[in-house]
Amino acid sequence: MGQPAERARKLRADAVRNRERVLAAAKAVFRTGGADASLEAVARRAGVGIGTLYRHFPTREALYEAVYQHEVQQLWELAERLQDEASPVEALRRGMRAIVEFVATKKGMSAALALAVTGSSELHARSSPRLEKAARILLERAVAAGEIRSGIDPGDLMRAVVGMCLVHNQPGWQAKVLPLVDALVDGLRVGAKQRKAVANKRSSTRSRLLASKHATR
């Protein structure tokens, strides 16, 4: 009785590992090869047979949607991990840079996802709020730390980064977008730095006044 149960657990564990390998391989292949990249190329890169790939993902569209959802999940997990970063603004920067990577994969799959990921699709409806919440986590932490100006909508910030990605279509476009993302994040720091300097100056002034009052008593 013990051996069949152990064999079943091993098979399930192998299936999970194979699925993860296929998703990682698909992400790499689709990003570099575009929407016409073959499923055979994905299987080769993952080190599995084409039959194994089809058992997990019976159609190309099913694989594309799974990769999209996997990317969204990874962005969410990254945002949660980045909450422990020493510098909230650097955590925000890393989160925005990760969105560039996400868009690179999505652009590679854009032809197949044209119907699956639209403003009204179920997939987009499930994913978009989660992406915006991930951006909100990082943005609000940076605002609370006084490193980023307040009043910025996380959805607008995310759309600004995505927009930078979509206007670039030449090979290697990520290398051009990443410096712009850094400039965007640095630009959000300007007002925060000024307000922080004013607050520190007022605090210092109050401290001097209190010290002067105590000295005259």
The 8 nearest C-alpha neighbors of each residue, nearest first, counted from 0:
[[1, 2, 3, 4, 5, 6, 7, 8],
 [0, 2, 4, 3, 5, 6, 7, 8],
 [1, 3, 5, 4, 0, 6, 7, 8],
 [4, 2, 6, 5, 1, 0, 7, 8],
 [5, 3, 7, 1, 6, 2, 8, 0],
 [4, 6, 2, 8, 7, 3, 1, 9],
 [5, 7, 3, 9, 4, 8, 2, 10],
 [8, 6, 10, 4, 9, 5, 3, 11],
 [9, 7, 11, 5, 10, 6, 12, 4],
 [10, 8, 12, 6, 7, 11, 13, 5],
 [9, 11, 13, 7, 8, 12, 14, 6],
 [10, 12, 14, 8, 13, 9, 7, 15],
 [11, 13, 9, 15, 14, 10, 8, 16],
 [14, 12, 10, 16, 11, 15, 9, 17],
 [13, 15, 11, 17, 12, 16, 10, 18],
 [16, 14, 18, 12, 13, 17, 11, 19],
 [17, 15, 13, 19, 18, 14, 20, 12],
 [18, 16, 20, 14, 19, 15, 13, 21],
 [17, 19, 21, 15, 16, 20, 14, 22],
 [18, 20, 22, 16, 21, 17, 23, 15],
 [21, 19, 17, 23, 45, 18, 22, 24],
 [20, 22, 24, 18, 45, 19, 23, 25],
 [23, 21, 25, 19, 24, 20, 66, 26],
 [24, 22, 20, 26, 25, 21, 19, 27],
 [23, 25, 21, 27, 45, 26, 22, 41],
 [26, 24, 22, 28, 41, 27, 23, 29],
 [25, 27, 23, 24, 29, 28, 30, 22],
 [28, 26, 24, 30, 25, 29, 31, 23],
 [29, 27, 25, 31, 30, 32, 26, 24],
 [30, 28, 33, 32, 107, 26, 31, 27],
 [29, 31, 104, 107, 27, 28, 32, 33],
 [32, 30, 28, 29, 33, 27, 107, 104],
 [33, 31, 36, 29, 28, 30, 35, 34],
 [34, 32, 107, 29, 35, 36, 31, 30],
 [33, 35, 108, 107, 36, 110, 29, 111],
 [36, 34, 33, 37, 32, 29, 108, 110],
 [37, 35, 32, 34, 33, 29, 28, 38],
 [38, 36, 39, 40, 35, 41, 28, 34],
 [37, 39, 41, 40, 42, 36, 59, 49],
 [38, 40, 42, 37, 41, 43, 49, 48],
 [41, 39, 43, 37, 38, 42, 44, 36],
 [40, 42, 38, 44, 25, 39, 43, 24],
 [41, 43, 39, 45, 47, 40, 44, 49],
 [44, 42, 46, 40, 45, 41, 39, 47],
 [43, 45, 41, 46, 42, 24, 40, 47],
 [46, 44, 42, 21, 20, 24, 43, 47],
 [45, 47, 43, 44, 42, 48, 20, 21],
 [48, 46, 42, 45, 51, 43, 49, 52],
 [47, 49, 51, 50, 42, 52, 46, 43],
 [48, 50, 52, 51, 42, 39, 53, 47],
 [51, 49, 53, 48, 52, 54, 47, 55],
 [52, 50, 54, 48, 49, 53, 47, 55],
 [51, 53, 49, 50, 55, 54, 56, 42],
 [52, 54, 57, 56, 50, 55, 51, 49],
 [55, 53, 51, 52, 56, 57, 50, 49],
 [54, 56, 53, 52, 57, 51, 18, 62],
 [55, 57, 53, 62, 61, 58, 54, 52],
 [56, 58, 53, 54, 55, 61, 59, 52],
 [59, 57, 61, 60, 56, 62, 53, 63],
 [58, 60, 62, 61, 63, 57, 56, 38],
 [59, 61, 63, 58, 62, 64, 111, 112],
 [62, 60, 58, 64, 59, 63, 56, 65],
 [61, 63, 65, 59, 56, 60, 64, 66],
 [64, 62, 60, 66, 65, 61, 67, 59],
 [63, 65, 67, 61, 66, 62, 60, 68],
 [66, 64, 62, 68, 67, 63, 69, 61],
 [65, 67, 69, 63, 64, 68, 22, 70],
 [68, 66, 64, 70, 65, 69, 63, 71],
 [67, 69, 71, 65, 70, 66, 64, 72],
 [70, 68, 66, 72, 67, 71, 65, 73],
 [71, 69, 73, 67, 68, 72, 66, 74],
 [70, 72, 68, 74, 69, 73, 75, 67],
 [71, 73, 69, 75, 70, 74, 68, 76],
 [74, 72, 70, 76, 75, 71, 77, 69],
 [73, 75, 77, 71, 72, 76, 78, 70],
 [74, 76, 72, 78, 73, 77, 133, 71],
 [77, 75, 73, 79, 78, 74, 72, 80],
 [78, 76, 74, 80, 79, 75, 81, 73],
 [79, 77, 81, 75, 76, 80, 133, 74],
 [78, 80, 76, 77, 81, 82, 75, 133],
 [81, 79, 77, 82, 78, 83, 76, 84],
 [80, 82, 84, 78, 83, 90, 79, 77],
 [81, 83, 80, 79, 84, 78, 137, 90],
 [84, 82, 81, 80, 85, 79, 87, 90],
 [85, 83, 81, 86, 82, 90, 87, 80],
 [84, 86, 83, 87, 90, 89, 82, 81],
 [85, 87, 89, 88, 84, 90, 141, 83],
 [88, 86, 141, 90, 89, 140, 91, 84],
 [87, 89, 91, 90, 141, 86, 146, 92],
 [90, 88, 92, 91, 86, 87, 93, 84],
 [91, 89, 87, 93, 88, 92, 81, 84],
 [90, 92, 88, 94, 137, 89, 93, 87],
 [91, 93, 89, 95, 90, 94, 96, 88],
 [94, 92, 96, 90, 91, 95, 97, 89],
 [93, 95, 91, 97, 92, 96, 90, 78],
 [94, 96, 98, 92, 97, 93, 91, 99],
 [95, 97, 93, 99, 98, 94, 92, 177],
 [98, 96, 94, 100, 99, 95, 93, 101],
 [97, 99, 101, 95, 96, 100, 102, 94],
 [100, 98, 102, 96, 97, 101, 103, 164],
 [101, 99, 103, 97, 98, 102, 104, 96],
 [102, 100, 98, 99, 104, 103, 97, 105],
 [101, 103, 105, 99, 104, 100, 106, 98],
 [104, 102, 100, 106, 101, 105, 30, 99],
 [105, 103, 30, 107, 102, 101, 106, 26],
 [104, 106, 102, 108, 107, 103, 109, 101],
 [107, 105, 109, 103, 108, 104, 102, 30],
 [108, 106, 33, 30, 104, 29, 34, 105],
 [107, 109, 34, 105, 106, 111, 110, 112],
 [108, 110, 106, 112, 111, 107, 113, 105],
 [111, 109, 113, 112, 108, 34, 107, 106],
 [112, 110, 109, 113, 108, 60, 34, 114],
 [111, 113, 115, 109, 114, 116, 110, 108],
 [114, 112, 110, 111, 109, 115, 116, 117],
 [115, 113, 112, 116, 117, 111, 120, 110],
 [114, 116, 112, 113, 120, 117, 122, 64],
 [117, 115, 123, 112, 120, 114, 113, 122],
 [118, 116, 120, 119, 123, 115, 114, 113],
 [117, 119, 120, 123, 116, 124, 121, 127],
 [118, 120, 117, 121, 124, 123, 116, 122],
 [121, 119, 117, 123, 122, 116, 118, 124],
 [120, 122, 124, 123, 125, 119, 116, 115],
 [123, 121, 125, 120, 124, 116, 126, 115],
 [122, 124, 126, 116, 120, 125, 121, 127],
 [123, 125, 121, 122, 126, 127, 120, 119],
 [126, 124, 122, 123, 127, 121, 128, 129],
 [127, 125, 123, 129, 124, 128, 122, 130],
 [126, 128, 130, 129, 123, 124, 125, 131],
 [129, 127, 131, 130, 126, 132, 125, 124],
 [128, 130, 132, 126, 131, 127, 133, 75],
 [129, 131, 133, 127, 132, 128, 126, 134],
 [130, 132, 128, 134, 154, 129, 133, 135],
 [131, 133, 135, 129, 134, 130, 128, 136],
 [134, 132, 130, 136, 135, 131, 75, 78],
 [133, 135, 131, 132, 137, 136, 153, 138],
 [134, 136, 132, 138, 153, 133, 137, 139],
 [137, 135, 133, 134, 139, 138, 132, 140],
 [138, 136, 91, 140, 134, 135, 139, 141],
 [137, 139, 135, 141, 140, 136, 134, 142],
 [140, 138, 142, 141, 136, 137, 135, 143],
 [139, 141, 143, 137, 142, 138, 87, 144],
 [140, 142, 87, 144, 138, 146, 88, 139],
 [143, 141, 147, 139, 145, 144, 140, 149],
 [144, 142, 140, 145, 141, 139, 146, 147],
 [145, 143, 141, 142, 146, 140, 87, 147],
 [144, 146, 142, 143, 147, 191, 141, 195],
 [147, 145, 141, 144, 191, 142, 188, 88],
 [148, 146, 188, 142, 191, 141, 187, 145],
 [149, 147, 191, 190, 187, 142, 188, 150],
 [148, 150, 151, 142, 147, 191, 139, 143],
 [149, 151, 152, 148, 142, 153, 147, 139],
 [152, 150, 149, 153, 156, 148, 155, 138],
 [151, 153, 155, 154, 156, 150, 135, 138],
 [154, 152, 156, 135, 155, 134, 157, 131],
 [153, 155, 157, 131, 156, 152, 158, 134],
 [156, 154, 158, 152, 153, 157, 159, 151],
 [157, 155, 153, 159, 154, 158, 152, 160],
 [156, 158, 154, 160, 159, 155, 153, 161],
 [157, 159, 161, 155, 160, 156, 162, 154],
 [158, 160, 162, 156, 157, 161, 155, 163],
 [161, 159, 163, 157, 162, 158, 156, 164],
 [160, 162, 158, 164, 163, 159, 157, 165],
 [163, 161, 159, 165, 164, 160, 158, 166],
 [164, 162, 160, 161, 165, 166, 159, 176],
 [165, 163, 161, 162, 167, 166, 176, 160],
 [164, 166, 162, 167, 163, 161, 168, 102],
 [165, 167, 164, 163, 162, 168, 161, 172],
 [168, 166, 165, 164, 172, 169, 163, 176],
 [169, 167, 172, 166, 170, 165, 164, 171],
 [168, 170, 172, 167, 171, 173, 166, 175],
 [171, 169, 172, 168, 173, 167, 31, 174],
 [170, 172, 173, 174, 169, 175, 168, 167],
 [171, 173, 175, 174, 170, 169, 167, 168],
 [174, 172, 176, 175, 171, 177, 99, 164],
 [175, 173, 172, 176, 177, 171, 178, 179],
 [176, 174, 173, 172, 177, 178, 179, 171],
 [175, 177, 173, 179, 178, 174, 180, 164],
 [176, 178, 180, 179, 174, 175, 173, 181],
 [179, 177, 181, 180, 176, 182, 175, 174],
 [180, 178, 182, 176, 177, 181, 183, 175],
 [179, 181, 183, 177, 182, 178, 184, 176],
 [182, 180, 178, 184, 179, 183, 185, 177],
 [181, 183, 179, 185, 180, 184, 186, 178],
 [184, 182, 180, 186, 181, 185, 179, 187],
 [183, 185, 187, 181, 186, 182, 180, 92],
 [186, 184, 182, 188, 187, 183, 181, 189],
 [185, 187, 183, 188, 184, 189, 182, 190],
 [186, 188, 184, 185, 147, 189, 148, 183],
 [187, 189, 147, 191, 185, 186, 190, 146],
 [190, 188, 192, 191, 186, 187, 193, 185],
 [191, 189, 193, 148, 192, 188, 194, 187],
 [190, 192, 148, 147, 188, 194, 193, 189],
 [193, 191, 195, 189, 190, 194, 188, 196],
 [192, 194, 196, 190, 195, 191, 197, 189],
 [195, 193, 197, 191, 196, 192, 198, 190],
 [194, 196, 192, 198, 193, 197, 191, 199],
 [197, 195, 199, 193, 194, 198, 192, 200],
 [196, 198, 200, 194, 195, 199, 201, 193],
 [199, 197, 195, 201, 200, 196, 194, 202],
 [200, 198, 202, 196, 197, 201, 203, 195],
 [199, 201, 197, 203, 202, 198, 196, 204],
 [202, 200, 204, 198, 203, 199, 205, 197],
 [201, 203, 199, 205, 204, 200, 198, 206],
 [202, 204, 200, 206, 201, 205, 199, 207],
 [203, 205, 201, 207, 206, 202, 200, 208],
 [206, 204, 208, 202, 207, 203, 209, 201],
 [205, 207, 203, 209, 204, 208, 210, 202],
 [206, 208, 210, 204, 209, 205, 211, 203],
 [209, 207, 211, 205, 210, 206, 212, 204],
 [210, 208, 212, 206, 211, 207, 205, 213],
 [209, 211, 207, 213, 208, 212, 206, 214],
 [210, 212, 208, 214, 209, 213, 207, 215],
 [213, 211, 209, 215, 214, 210, 208, 216],
 [212, 214, 210, 216, 211, 215, 209, 208],
 [213, 215, 211, 212, 216, 210, 209, 208],
 [216, 214, 212, 213, 211, 210, 209, 208],
 [215, 213, 214, 212, 211, 210, 209, 208]]
